[in-house]
Amino acid sequence: MPIAIGFAVGIGLFACWVAHLVRDQARADVVDRNRAHVVTLERRRAAHAASAPAPAPLALQIDTARVVRAGSFCRVPGSVARSGRGETMVCTTSANGRPRWRRADRHKQTA
C-alpha cells in the first residue's frame, strides 16, 4: 500500500509539472505573437513612409500655400504660408509655447 501512495504522489507531481510547462509555453507563444505583430506594424509604417512622395520644394509650397494673418495661431511649427499682402509667413513657436504665424524675414533675424 505505501508503494501505491508514493506512486500516486509521484504521478500527481508529474502532472502538475507538465501542466506548468504547458501553461508557460502558452504564455511564451502569446508574447512571441505580440512581438511579431509589433514588428509587422513597424515594417508597414516604414514601407509606407518610404513610399510617400517627397515634399514639394519651398517655392512651390509658398505658391500653393493658404493665406494667413500674422500673429494668428498655427498648428505645425515650420509650416509656410502667405499673408494677404503676399509676404511669406512661417509658423514658429512663441514664448508662451503656442505656435503663431510670423513674417519669414523676421523669423530669419531671430533664429
C-alpha positions in Angstrom: 0.0 0.0 0.0 2.7 2.6 0.8 4.2 2.0 -2.7 0.9 2.8 -4.3 0.6 6.0 -2.3 4.1 7.0 -3.3 3.4 6.2 -6.9 0.2 8.2 -6.9 2.0 11.2 -5.3 4.7 10.9 -7.9 2.2 10.8 -10.8 0.4 13.9 -9.2 3.6 15.9 -9.1 4.5 14.9 -12.6 1.0 16.0 -13.8 1.5 19.4 -12.0 4.9 19.8 -13.6 3.6 19.1 -17.1 0.6 21.5 -16.6 3.1 24.2 -15.5 5.2 23.6 -18.7 2.2 23.8 -20.9 1.0 27.0 -19.3 4.4 28.6 -19.5 4.7 27.6 -23.2 1.3 29.1 -24.0 2.4 32.4 -22.4 5.6 32.4 -24.4 3.6 31.8 -27.6 1.4 34.8 -26.8 4.4 37.0 -26.2 6.0 35.9 -29.5 2.8 36.6 -31.4 2.5 40.1 -29.9 6.2 40.8 -30.7 5.7 39.6 -34.3 2.6 41.8 -34.6 4.6 44.9 -33.4 7.5 44.2 -35.8 5.0 43.8 -38.7 3.3 47.1 -37.9 6.7 48.9 -37.7 7.7 47.4 -41.1 4.5 48.5 -42.6 4.9 52.0 -41.3 8.4 52.2 -42.6 7.4 51.0 -46.0 4.5 53.5 -46.1 6.9 56.3 -45.1 9.4 55.3 -47.8 6.7 55.2 -50.5 5.3 58.6 -49.6 6.1 61.3 -52.1 8.9 63.7 -51.4 7.7 67.2 -50.1 7.4 69.9 -52.6 10.2 72.5 -52.9 9.8 75.6 -50.7 9.0 77.8 -53.7 6.1 75.5 -54.7 4.8 75.3 -51.2 4.7 79.1 -50.9 2.9 79.4 -54.3 0.2 77.0 -53.3 0.1 78.0 -49.6 -3.0 79.4 -47.9 -3.4 83.0 -46.8 -2.9 83.6 -43.1 -2.7 86.6 -40.7 0.5 87.5 -38.8 0.2 86.6 -35.1 -2.7 84.1 -35.5 -2.3 80.6 -34.2 -0.9 77.8 -36.4 -0.5 74.1 -35.8 2.8 72.9 -37.1 6.0 74.9 -36.5 8.0 75.3 -39.7 4.9 75.4 -42.0 5.0 78.1 -44.7 2.1 80.3 -45.9 1.4 83.7 -47.4 -0.1 86.8 -45.9 -2.8 88.8 -47.7 -0.1 91.2 -49.0 1.9 88.4 -50.4 4.6 88.2 -47.7 6.0 84.8 -46.8 4.8 83.6 -43.3 6.4 80.9 -41.2 4.8 79.1 -38.2 7.1 79.5 -35.2 6.8 78.6 -31.5 6.1 81.7 -29.4 7.3 82.5 -25.9 4.1 81.0 -24.3 4.5 77.8 -26.2 1.7 78.1 -28.8 2.8 78.3 -32.4 2.0 81.5 -34.3 2.5 82.9 -37.8 5.4 85.3 -38.2 6.9 87.0 -41.3 9.7 84.9 -42.7 12.2 87.8 -42.8 11.7 88.5 -39.1 12.0 84.8 -38.3 15.4 84.6 -40.0 16.7 87.5 -38.0 15.7 86.0 -34.6 16.6 82.4 -35.5 
